[in-house]
Amino acid sequence: MAEETVSVVSLRPIYEQVGKLPYPVGSLLKVPAGRAEFWIKRGIARAAVAGEKGAIDPLAAASLRPAPDMKAPPANPS
């Protein structure tokens, strides 16, 4: 059984993979319902209106950089 997906519009850049460009603000994305709820509660995305296509600002999207490599946090001294 496939998980239900929900359409959302990004309110912030969404980085999904290291080294890749993020989804820019205004991207229309179909995501699992649980992730959509998580993003909506935290202001990362909003629920899309039926028939909405999204609206990406090309100038803002051009300035986005790929996600950097993840680094381990510094060790705490004992």
Secondary structure, DSSP 8 states (H G I E B T S, - for coil): ----EEEEEESS-B--STTS--B-TT-EEEEEHHHHHHHHHTTSEEE--TT------HHHHHT---------------
